[in-house]
Amino acid sequence: MPEIDIYQILKFLPQRYPVLMIDRVKELEPGKRIVALKNVSANEPHFQGHFPGRPIMPGVLILEAMAQAAGVLVFSAEGATQQTDRMVYYYVGIDNARFKKPVVPGDQLELEVKIERALRGIGKFSCVARVAGTVVAEATILCSVRPVGDG
């Protein structure tokens, strides 16, 4: 499948700046695997406080980027863009999260997400984040699609 640009990503995800963490999709096998990119920029608001003089991307935002890539993967497999006014993709769990190396401004974060299984509206994903081919973080995440208003 060809690359997916930011305009197509916005059709799949309800997040918007400054929370949108996916800039481009390099590879997509609907229902199986995705490789997405996040360009890490010094002007992102979290770098003002994390940490002054030594900016490091918070691990929780790397996990959020993984979940957003999983969201694009799931909604692309359904063959239709998400109705952001009707459906939301929620975290259900995060297991085995490991952060191996800091992510700093100027890095390009590559997120590879694979579906391990999907059952009763909950997906389990194996996620790896890399910078220049080096693993910087990994996790197993569980996410669920729910109608807006359902908790």
TIRO-2110 file (N, C-alpha, C; in Angstrom, 1 decimal):
// TIRO-2110
0.8, -1.2, 0.0, N, 1, A
0.0, 0.0, 0.0, CA, 1, A
0.9, 1.2, 0.0, C, 1, A
0.5, 2.3, -0.7, N, 2, A
1.4, 3.5, -0.8, CA, 2, A
1.4, 4.2, 0.5, C, 2, A
2.4, 5.1, 0.7, N, 3, A
2.5, 5.9, 1.9, CA, 3, A
1.2, 6.7, 2.1, C, 3, A
0.9, 7.0, 3.4, N, 4, A
-0.2, 7.7, 3.8, CA, 4, A
0.3, 9.1, 4.4, C, 4, A
-0.2, 10.2, 3.8, N, 5, A
0.2, 11.5, 4.3, CA, 5, A
-0.6, 12.0, 5.5, C, 5, A
-0.3, 13.2, 6.0, N, 6, A
-0.9, 13.7, 7.1, CA, 6, A
-2.4, 14.0, 6.9, C, 6, A
-2.8, 14.3, 5.7, N, 7, A
-4.2, 14.6, 5.4, CA, 7, A
-5.0, 13.3, 5.5, C, 7, A
-4.5, 12.2, 5.1, N, 8, A
-5.2, 10.9, 5.3, CA, 8, A
-5.2, 10.5, 6.7, C, 8, A
-4.1, 10.7, 7.4, N, 9, A
-4.0, 10.3, 8.8, CA, 9, A
-5.1, 11.1, 9.6, C, 9, A
-5.3, 12.3, 9.3, N, 10, A
-6.3, 13.1, 10.0, CA, 10, A
-7.7, 12.6, 9.8, C, 10, A
-7.9, 11.8, 8.7, N, 11, A
-9.3, 11.2, 8.5, CA, 11, A
-9.4, 10.0, 9.4, C, 11, A
-8.3, 9.4, 9.8, N, 12, A
-8.4, 8.2, 10.7, CA, 12, A
-8.4, 8.5, 12.2, C, 12, A
-7.8, 9.6, 12.6, N, 13, A
-7.6, 9.9, 14.0, CA, 13, A
-8.3, 11.1, 14.4, C, 13, A
-8.9, 11.1, 15.6, N, 14, A
-9.5, 12.4, 16.1, CA, 14, A
-8.5, 13.4, 16.7, C, 14, A
-7.3, 12.9, 17.1, N, 15, A
-6.3, 13.8, 17.7, CA, 15, A
-5.9, 14.9, 16.7, C, 15, A
-5.6, 16.1, 17.3, N, 16, A
-5.1, 17.2, 16.5, CA, 16, A
-3.9, 17.8, 17.3, C, 16, A
-3.1, 18.7, 16.7, N, 17, A
-2.0, 19.3, 17.3, CA, 17, A
-2.5, 20.0, 18.6, C, 17, A
-1.7, 19.9, 19.7, N, 18, A
-0.4, 19.3, 19.8, CA, 18, A
-0.3, 17.8, 20.2, C, 18, A
-1.4, 17.1, 20.2, N, 19, A
-1.5, 15.7, 20.6, CA, 19, A
-1.3, 14.8, 19.5, C, 19, A
-1.5, 15.2, 18.2, N, 20, A
-1.3, 14.3, 17.1, CA, 20, A
0.2, 13.9, 17.0, C, 20, A
0.5, 12.6, 17.0, N, 21, A
1.9, 12.1, 17.1, CA, 21, A
2.3, 11.3, 15.9, C, 21, A
1.5, 11.3, 14.8, N, 22, A
1.9, 10.6, 13.6, CA, 22, A
2.0, 11.6, 12.4, C, 22, A
3.1, 11.7, 11.7, N, 23, A
3.2, 12.6, 10.6, CA, 23, A
3.1, 11.9, 9.3, C, 23, A
3.4, 10.7, 9.2, N, 24, A
3.4, 9.9, 7.9, CA, 24, A
3.3, 8.4, 8.2, C, 24, A
2.7, 7.7, 7.3, N, 25, A
2.8, 6.2, 7.3, CA, 25, A
3.6, 5.8, 6.1, C, 25, A
4.7, 5.1, 6.4, N, 26, A
5.6, 4.6, 5.4, CA, 26, A
5.1, 3.3, 4.8, C, 26, A
4.6, 2.4, 5.7, N, 27, A
4.2, 1.0, 5.2, CA, 27, A
2.9, 0.7, 6.0, C, 27, A
2.0, 0.0, 5.2, N, 28, A
0.8, -0.4, 5.8, CA, 28, A
0.3, -1.7, 5.2, C, 28, A
0.1, -2.7, 6.0, N, 29, A
-0.5, -3.9, 5.7, CA, 29, A
-1.8, -4.0, 6.5, C, 29, A
-2.9, -3.5, 5.9, N, 30, A
-4.2, -3.4, 6.7, CA, 30, A
-4.5, -4.7, 7.4, C, 30, A
-4.8, -4.5, 8.7, N, 31, A
-5.1, -5.7, 9.6, CA, 31, A
-3.9, -6.4, 10.1, C, 31, A
-2.7, -6.0, 9.7, N, 32, A
-1.5, -6.8, 10.1, CA, 32, A
-0.4, -5.9, 10.8, C, 32, A
0.0, -4.9, 10.0, N, 33, A
1.2, -4.2, 10.4, CA, 33, A
1.2, -2.8, 9.8, C, 33, A
1.9, -1.8, 10.6, N, 34, A
2.1, -0.5, 10.1, CA, 34, A
3.4, 0.0, 10.5, C, 34, A
4.0, 0.9, 9.7, N, 35, A
5.3, 1.6, 10.1, CA, 35, A
5.0, 3.1, 9.9, C, 35, A
4.9, 3.8, 11.0, N, 36, A
4.6, 5.2, 10.9, CA, 36, A
5.8, 6.1, 11.4, C, 36, A
5.8, 7.4, 11.0, N, 37, A
6.8, 8.3, 11.4, CA, 37, A
6.3, 9.4, 12.2, C, 37, A
7.1, 9.8, 13.2, N, 38, A
6.9, 11.0, 14.0, CA, 38, A
8.2, 11.8, 13.9, C, 38, A
8.1, 13.0, 13.4, N, 39, A
9.3, 13.9, 13.3, CA, 39, A
9.3, 14.7, 14.6, C, 39, A
10.4, 14.5, 15.4, N, 40, A
10.5, 15.2, 16.7, CA, 40, A
11.1, 16.5, 16.6, C, 40, A
10.4, 17.6, 16.9, N, 41, A
10.8, 19.0, 16.7, CA, 41, A
11.0, 19.7, 18.0, C, 41, A
12.0, 20.5, 18.0, N, 42, A
12.4, 21.3, 19.3, CA, 42, A
11.3, 22.2, 19.7, C, 42, A
10.4, 22.6, 18.8, N, 43, A
9.3, 23.6, 19.2, CA, 43, A
8.1, 22.9, 19.7, C, 43, A
8.1, 21.6, 20.0, N, 44, A
6.9, 21.0, 20.6, CA, 44, A
6.8, 21.4, 22.1, C, 44, A
5.6, 21.7, 22.5, N, 45, A
5.4, 22.3, 23.8, CA, 45, A
5.9, 21.5, 25.0, C, 45, A
6.0, 20.2, 25.0, N, 46, A
6.4, 19.5, 26.1, CA, 46, A
7.9, 19.7, 26.4, C, 46, A
8.7, 20.1, 25.4, N, 47, A
10.1, 20.2, 25.6, CA, 47, A
10.5, 21.4, 26.4, C, 47, A
9.6, 22.4, 26.6, N, 48, A
9.9, 23.5, 27.5, CA, 48, A
10.1, 23.1, 28.9, C, 48, A
9.4, 22.0, 29.3, N, 49, A
9.6, 21.6, 30.7, CA, 49, A
10.2, 20.2, 30.9, C, 49, A
10.5, 19.5, 29.8, N, 50, A
10.9, 18.1, 29.9, CA, 50, A
12.2, 17.9, 29.0, C, 50, A
13.3, 18.3, 29.3, N, 51, A
13.8, 19.0, 30.5, CA, 51, A
14.5, 20.3, 30.0, C, 51, A
14.3, 21.4, 30.7, N, 52, A
15.0, 22.6, 30.2, CA, 52, A
16.5, 22.4, 30.1, C, 52, A
17.1, 22.8, 29.0, N, 53, A
18.5, 22.6, 28.7, CA, 53, A
18.9, 21.2, 28.2, C, 53, A
18.0, 20.2, 28.4, N, 54, A
18.3, 18.9, 27.9, CA, 54, A
16.9, 18.2, 27.5, C, 54, A
16.3, 18.7, 26.4, N, 55, A
15.0, 18.2, 26.1, CA, 55, A
15.0, 16.7, 25.7, C, 55, A
14.1, 16.0, 26.3, N, 56, A
13.9, 14.5, 26.0, CA, 56, A
12.4, 14.3, 25.8, C, 56, A
12.0, 13.6, 24.8, N, 57, A
10.6, 13.3, 24.6, CA, 57, A
10.1, 12.4, 25.7, C, 57, A
9.0, 12.8, 26.4, N, 58, A
8.4, 11.9, 27.5, CA, 58, A
8.0, 10.6, 26.9, C, 58, A
8.3, 9.5, 27.7, N, 59, A
8.0, 8.2, 27.4, CA, 59, A
6.5, 8.0, 27.1, C, 59, A
5.7, 8.7, 27.9, N, 60, A
4.3, 8.6, 27.7, CA, 60, A
3.8, 9.0, 26.3, C, 60, A
4.5, 10.0, 25.7, N, 61, A
4.2, 10.5, 24.4, CA, 61, A
4.7, 9.5, 23.3, C, 61, A
5.7, 8.7, 23.6, N, 62, A
6.1, 7.7, 22.7, CA, 62, A
5.1, 6.6, 22.7, C, 62, A
4.5, 6.3, 23.9, N, 63, A
3.4, 5.3, 24.0, CA, 63, A
2.2, 5.8, 23.3, C, 63, A
1.9, 7.1, 23.4, N, 64, A
0.8, 7.7, 22.7, CA, 64, A
1.0, 7.5, 21.2, C, 64, A
2.2, 7.8, 20.7, N, 65, A
2.4, 7.6, 19.3, CA, 65, A
2.2, 6.2, 18.8, C, 65, A
2.6, 5.2, 19.6, N, 66, A
2.3, 3.8, 19.3, CA, 66, A
0.8, 3.6, 19.2, C, 66, A
0.1, 4.1, 20.2, N, 67, A
-1.4, 3.9, 20.2, CA, 67, A
-2.0, 4.5, 18.9, C, 67, A
-1.5, 5.7, 18.6, N, 68, A
-2.1, 6.4, 17.4, CA, 68, A
-1.8, 5.6, 16.1, C, 68, A
-0.6, 5.0, 16.0, N, 69, A
-0.3, 4.2, 14.9, CA, 69, A
-1.2, 2.9, 14.9, C, 69, A
-1.4, 2.4, 16.0, N, 70, A
-2.3, 1.2, 16.1, CA, 70, A
-3.7, 1.6, 15.7, C, 70, A
-4.2, 2.8, 16.0, N, 71, A
-5.5, 3.3, 15.6, CA, 71, A
-5.6, 3.4, 14.1, C, 71, A
-4.5, 4.0, 13.4, N, 72, A
-4.5, 4.1, 12.0, CA, 72, A
-4.6, 2.7, 11.4, C, 72, A
-3.8, 1.7, 12.0, N, 73, A
-3.8, 0.4, 11.5, CA, 73, A
-5.2, -0.3, 11.5, C, 73, A
-5.9, -0.1, 12.7, N, 74, A
-7.2, -0.7, 12.9, CA, 74, A
-8.2, -0.1, 11.9, C, 74, A
-8.3, 1.3, 11.9, N, 75, A
-9.3, 1.9, 11.1, CA, 75, A
-9.0, 1.7, 9.6, C, 75, A
-7.8, 1.6, 9.2, N, 76, A
-7.5, 1.3, 7.8, CA, 76, A
-7.9, -0.1, 7.4, C, 76, A
-7.9, -1.0, 8.3, N, 77, A
-8.3, -2.4, 8.0, CA, 77, A
-9.8, -2.5, 7.9, C, 77, A
-10.5, -1.6, 8.5, N, 78, A
-12.0, -1.5, 8.4, CA, 78, A
-12.4, -0.9, 7.0, C, 78, A
-11.4, -0.4, 6.3, N, 79, A
-11.7, 0.1, 5.0, CA, 79, A
-12.5, 1.4, 4.9, C, 79, A
-12.6, 2.1, 6.0, N, 80, A
-13.3, 3.4, 6.1, CA, 80, A
-12.6, 4.3, 7.1, C, 80, A
-12.6, 5.5, 6.9, N, 81, A
-12.1, 6.5, 7.8, CA, 81, A
-13.0, 6.5, 9.1, C, 81, A
-12.3, 6.8, 10.2, N, 82, A
-13.1, 6.9, 11.4, CA, 82, A
-14.0, 8.1, 11.4, C, 82, A
-15.2, 7.9, 12.0, N, 83, A
-16.1, 9.0, 12.2, CA, 83, A
-15.7, 9.6, 13.6, C, 83, A
-14.8, 10.6, 13.6, N, 84, A
-14.3, 11.1, 14.9, CA, 84, A
-15.3, 11.6, 15.8, C, 84, A
-16.5, 12.0, 15.3, N, 85, A
-17.6, 12.4, 16.1, CA, 85, A
-18.4, 11.3, 16.7, C, 85, A
-18.1, 10.0, 16.3, N, 86, A
-18.8, 8.9, 16.8, CA, 86, A
-18.0, 7.8, 17.5, C, 86, A
-16.7, 7.7, 17.1, N, 87, A
-15.9, 6.6, 17.6, CA, 87, A
-14.6, 7.1, 18.1, C, 87, A
-14.1, 6.5, 19.2, N, 88, A
-12.8, 6.9, 19.8, CA, 88, A
-12.0, 5.6, 20.1, C, 88, A
-10.7, 5.7, 20.0, N, 89, A
-9.8, 4.6, 20.3, CA, 89, A
-9.2, 4.8, 21.6, C, 89, A
-9.5, 3.9, 22.6, N, 90, A
-9.0, 4.1, 24.0, CA, 90, A
-7.9, 3.1, 24.3, C, 90, A
-7.0, 3.5, 25.2, N, 91, A
-6.1, 2.5, 25.8, CA, 91, A
-6.9, 1.7, 26.8, C, 91, A
-6.5, 0.4, 26.8, N, 92, A
-7.1, -0.6, 27.8, CA, 92, A
-6.0, -1.0, 28.7, C, 92, A
-4.7, -1.1, 28.1, N, 93, A
-3.6, -1.5, 28.9, CA, 93, A
-2.3, -1.4, 28.2, C, 93, A
-1.2, -1.3, 29.0, N, 94, A
0.1, -1.2, 28.5, CA, 94, A
1.0, -2.2, 29.3, C, 94, A
1.6, -3.1, 28.6, N, 95, A
2.4, -4.1, 29.2, CA, 95, A
3.8, -4.1, 28.7, C, 95, A
4.8, -4.4, 29.6, N, 96, A
6.2, -4.6, 29.2, CA, 96, A
6.8, -3.4, 28.5, C, 96, A
6.4, -2.2, 28.9, N, 97, A
6.9, -0.9, 28.3, CA, 97, A
8.4, -0.8, 28.8, C, 97, A
9.3, -0.6, 27.8, N, 98, A
10.7, -0.4, 28.1, CA, 98, A
11.2, 0.7, 27.2, C, 98, A
12.0, 1.6, 27.9, N, 99, A
12.6, 2.7, 27.2, CA, 99, A
14.1, 2.6, 27.3, C, 99, A
14.7, 2.4, 26.1, N, 100, A
16.1, 2.0, 26.0, CA, 100, A
17.1, 3.2, 25.7, C, 100, A
16.5, 4.2, 25.1, N, 101, A
17.4, 5.4, 24.7, CA, 101, A
16.5, 6.6, 24.6, C, 101, A
17.1, 7.8, 25.0, N, 102, A
16.3, 9.0, 24.9, CA, 102, A
16.0, 9.4, 23.5, C, 102, A
14.8, 10.0, 23.3, N, 103, A
14.4, 10.6, 22.0, CA, 103, A
14.5, 12.1, 22.1, C, 103, A
15.2, 12.7, 21.3, N, 104, A
15.5, 14.2, 21.4, CA, 104, A
15.1, 14.9, 20.1, C, 104, A
14.9, 16.2, 20.2, N, 105, A
14.6, 17.0, 19.1, CA, 105, A
15.6, 16.7, 17.9, C, 105, A
15.0, 16.7, 16.7, N, 106, A
15.8, 16.3, 15.5, CA, 106, A
15.7, 14.9, 15.1, C, 106, A
15.3, 14.0, 16.1, N, 107, A
15.1, 12.6, 15.8, CA, 107, A
13.9, 12.4, 14.9, C, 107, A
13.9, 11.3, 14.2, N, 108, A
12.7, 10.8, 13.5, CA, 108, A
12.4, 9.5, 14.1, C, 108, A
11.2, 9.5, 14.8, N, 109, A
10.8, 8.3, 15.5, CA, 109, A
10.0, 7.4, 14.5, C, 109, A
10.5, 6.2, 14.3, N, 110, A
9.8, 5.2, 13.5, CA, 110, A
9.1, 4.2, 14.4, C, 110, A
7.8, 4.1, 14.2, N, 111, A
6.9, 3.3, 15.0, CA, 111, A
6.4, 2.1, 14.2, C, 111, A
6.8, 0.9, 14.6, N, 112, A
6.3, -0.3, 14.0, CA, 112, A
5.3, -1.0, 14.9, C, 112, A
4.1, -1.2, 14.4, N, 113, A
3.1, -1.8, 15.2, CA, 113, A
2.5, -3.0, 14.5, C, 113, A
2.4, -4.1, 15.2, N, 114, A
1.8, -5.3, 14.6, CA, 114, A
0.6, -5.8, 15.5, C, 114, A
-0.4, -6.2, 14.8, N, 115, A
-1.6, -6.8, 15.6, CA, 115, A
-1.2, -8.2, 16.0, C, 115, A
-1.3, -8.4, 17.3, N, 116, A
-1.1, -9.8, 17.8, CA, 116, A
-2.5, -10.5, 17.8, C, 116, A
-3.5, -9.8, 18.2, N, 117, A
-4.9, -10.4, 18.1, CA, 117, A
-5.9, -9.3, 18.4, C, 117, A
-7.1, -9.6, 17.9, N, 118, A
-8.3, -8.8, 18.1, CA, 118, A
-9.4, -9.6, 18.5, C, 118, A
-10.1, -9.3, 19.6, N, 119, A
-11.2, -10.1, 20.1, CA, 119, A
-12.1, -9.2, 20.9, C, 119, A
-13.4, -9.2, 20.5, N, 120, A
-14.5, -8.5, 21.2, CA, 120, A
-14.2, -7.0, 21.3, C, 120, A
-13.7, -6.4, 20.2, N, 121, A
-13.4, -5.0, 20.2, CA, 121, A
-12.1, -4.5, 20.9, C, 121, A
-11.3, -5.5, 21.3, N, 122, A
-10.0, -5.1, 22.0, CA, 122, A
-8.9, -5.7, 21.1, C, 122, A
-8.0, -4.8, 20.8, N, 123, A
-6.8, -5.3, 20.0, CA, 123, A
-5.6, -5.3, 20.9, C, 123, A
-4.7, -6.3, 20.7, N, 124, A
-3.4, -6.4, 21.4, CA, 124, A
-2.4, -6.2, 20.3, C, 124, A
-1.4, -5.3, 20.6, N, 125, A
-0.4, -4.8, 19.6, CA, 125, A
1.0, -4.9, 20.2, C, 125, A
1.9, -5.4, 19.3, N, 126, A
3.3, -5.4, 19.7, CA, 126, A
3.9, -4.2, 19.0, C, 126, A
4.6, -3.3, 19.8, N, 127, A
5.0, -2.1, 19.3, CA, 127, A
6.5, -1.9, 19.5, C, 127, A
7.2, -1.3, 18.5, N, 128, A
8.6, -1.0, 18.6, CA, 128, A
8.8, 0.4, 18.1, C, 128, A
9.6, 1.2, 18.8, N, 129, A
9.9, 2.5, 18.3, CA, 129, A
11.5, 2.6, 18.1, C, 129, A
11.8, 3.1, 16.9, N, 130, A
13.3, 3.2, 16.6, CA, 130, A
13.6, 4.6, 16.1, C, 130, A
14.9, 4.9, 16.3, N, 131, A
15.5, 6.1, 15.8, CA, 131, A
16.7, 5.7, 15.0, C, 131, A
16.8, 6.0, 13.8, N, 132, A
17.9, 5.6, 12.9, CA, 132, A
18.3, 4.1, 13.0, C, 132, A
17.2, 3.3, 13.1, N, 133, A
17.4, 1.9, 13.1, CA, 133, A
17.6, 1.3, 14.5, C, 133, A
17.8, 2.1, 15.5, N, 134, A
18.1, 1.6, 16.9, CA, 134, A
16.8, 1.7, 17.7, C, 134, A
16.5, 0.6, 18.4, N, 135, A
15.3, 0.5, 19.2, CA, 135, A
15.5, 1.4, 20.4, C, 135, A
14.5, 2.3, 20.5, N, 136, A
14.5, 3.3, 21.7, CA, 136, A
13.4, 2.9, 22.7, C, 136, A
12.4, 2.2, 22.2, N, 137, A
11.3, 1.9, 23.2, CA, 137, A
10.5, 0.7, 22.6, C, 137, A
9.9, -0.1, 23.4, N, 138, A
9.0, -1.1, 23.0, CA, 138, A
7.9, -1.4, 24.1, C, 138, A
6.8, -1.9, 23.6, N, 139, A
5.7, -2.1, 24.5, CA, 139, A
4.7, -3.0, 23.9, C, 139, A
3.8, -3.7, 24.7, N, 140, A
2.6, -4.4, 24.2, CA, 140, A
1.5, -3.5, 24.7, C, 140, A
0.6, -3.1, 23.8, N, 141, A
-0.5, -2.3, 24.2, CA, 141, A
-1.8, -2.9, 23.8, C, 141, A
-2.8, -2.6, 24.6, N, 142, A
-4.2, -3.1, 24.3, CA, 142, A
-5.1, -1.8, 24.2, C, 142, A
-5.8, -1.8, 23.1, N, 143, A
-6.7, -0.7, 22.8, CA, 143, A
-8.1, -1.2, 22.4, C, 143, A
-9.1, -0.3, 22.6, N, 144, A
-10.5, -0.7, 22.3, CA, 144, A
-11.1, 0.5, 21.5, C, 144, A
-11.9, 0.2, 20.6, N, 145, A
-12.7, 1.1, 19.8, CA, 145, A
-14.1, 1.2, 20.6, C, 145, A
-14.5, 2.4, 20.9, N, 146, A
-15.8, 2.6, 21.6, CA, 146, A
-16.5, 3.8, 21.0, C, 146, A
-17.8, 3.8, 21.0, N, 147, A
-18.6, 4.9, 20.6, CA, 147, A
-18.3, 6.1, 21.6, C, 147, A
-18.3, 7.3, 21.1, N, 148, A
-18.2, 8.5, 21.9, CA, 148, A
-19.3, 8.5, 23.0, C, 148, A
-18.9, 8.7, 24.2, N, 149, A
-19.8, 8.7, 25.3, CA, 149, A
-19.8, 7.4, 26.1, C, 149, A
-19.3, 6.3, 25.5, N, 150, A
-19.1, 5.0, 26.3, CA, 150, A
-17.8, 5.1, 27.0, C, 150, A
-17.7, 4.8, 28.2, N, 151, A
-16.4, 4.9, 29.0, CA, 151, A
-15.6, 3.7, 28.9, C, 151, A
END
